[in-house]
Amino acid sequence: VLAVLHTGALMKSSLSSGTSLFIWFLLEIVYLFFSALQISYGYPPFVTSSVLTSKVHWFRGHLFTVFRAIPFVYEISLILDWACTETTLMIGDWIKLEDINSTVYLVACNLDFLE
């Protein structure tokens, strides 16, 4: 169905003489191919550690502080983590736990800076 729709769009488009629409079509085909491979081999397991908090370093601590300072980004990531994790914690308890983890991480980063 997708190929028929794109073929019709290629025929009726004023860009059909150009290659930009054809390249877009090929990129979509590659995307669908890799999506099908991912579904057939299974999704990777849920990773519990964040990219920013995986290692303790003073620079990563500053990046994590900037990440937490951006409005609603940290909160949305907390809600998504809570929704995707099998847990018995309520959302308020999850937020408290993540706040404790982030405070401990920032203290560890400050200690790394002092050393």
Secondary structure, DSSP 8 states (H G I E B T S, - for coil): -HHHHHHHHHHH-TTTTSSHHHHHHHHHHHHHHHHHHHHHH-------S-STTSS--HHHHHHHHHHHHSTTHHHHHHHHHHHHS--S--HHHHHHHHHHHHHHHHHHHHHHHH-
